Amino acid sequence: MRHATAADVDRLLRSFPDEDPEVALLRTRTHSYATECGCSTGGAFLVLAVIAAPVALTLEDAWAPLTVLWSLMLVVSASLAGKAAGVAVATVRLQLLRHSLRHQPSVLGGEQCPPAPNG
């Protein structure tokens, strides 16, 4: 879905003059959103979970082996959730960029682009 949206944004950007410096910036942003893997967000969630898990275990005095195992599984789950959140945010940003290019011709000073073909 992201790659189709990115292709749509590229098609919209081709309707603007290539010499416009904003076009190059928008192409870079489009590529960044389309290739986002969520690793940085997943890493942030992982760090937060690694810090929070031992703190929670200490505050609750719950260092039983089964509880520690559940905590480790929650740390891994937090990392995966962060990765998914990073990809989702990039997808939404890409769709918002496409929407702004389609419906606000003043973004780059061009005329309003026709709607994309269905598909």
N, C-alpha and C positions, 0 to 999 in steps of 0.2 A: 504494500500500500504506500509506504513512504517513497519508494523508488518511482512509482507512477505519479505521485504528487510532485516529486522533484522534477520529473520530466515535464509535467504540466507547467511548473514554475519556469523552467528553462525555456519552454515554448513561449510563455508570456514575456520573458525577458528579451527574447529575440525581436520582439516588436518595438523595443526601445533602442535608441542610438548606442552603438558600441562605445563611442567615445565618452559617454556619460560615466563618471567615476562611480556613481552609485550602483550602476549595473554590475560592475566588477565586484563590489562589496556584497551585493545581493546574491551573485552567483557563488561567492565564497561561503556565505551564510547558508545558502541552499545545500551546497555540498556537505557542509558540516552537519546540518540537520539530517540529511539523507543517510549519512554514514555513521551517525551516533550509535554506539554500541551499549551505552549505559554503564560503562566500566567505572567512570569517575563517580557517578552517583552510587553505584553499587559499593564502591570502595568507601565512600563516606558513610553509608549505612553500616558497612562492616565494622569500621572503626568505632562508630557510635555503639553498636551492639557489643563489641568486644570490651568496651569500657563499662557499659551498663550492666552486662551479665554478672561479673564478679561483685559489683557494687550491690546489685539486687540480692545475690546469694548471701553476701555478708550481712546486709541489713535484715534479711529474713532468717539468717542463721540456718540455711537450708543447703548444706554441703553434702547431702546424701548422694551417692553415685548416680542414682536414677535422675535426680534433680539436675545434677551437673550435665548429664547426657542430654536432657531436654534443653538445657540452656545452650549447649553447643549446637543443637539442631536449630534452635531459634536464631542463633548468630548466623548460621548458614542461610536460613530462610530470609533473614533481614537483608543479607547481601543480594540474594536473588530478587527480592522485592525492590531493592534500590535500583538494580539493573533494569528491571521492567519499568520502573518509574522514570528512569532516565530516557529510555526509548520512547515511552509514552509522551513525555514532555517535548522531546524533539519532534515527534509526529505532530503534535498539536501546534507547535511553533511553525512547522513547515506548512500546515494547512492554513494557519492565520496569515502567513506570508503570501500564500497563493490567493487567499481571499482579498487581502489588501491590494494586490496587484490587479486583480480582476475587477474590483469594484471601486477603486479609488485611483483614477488615472493621474491624479496630481502627485502620486507617490514619486514618480520620475518625470513628471511634466509631459507625459504623453497623452494620447487619446485613450478612451476607455477600450479595453480589449474585448473581443467577442467572447461569449461563454465557451468553455471547452466542450468538445463533442462528447456525447454520452459514451460511457464505456469504461 
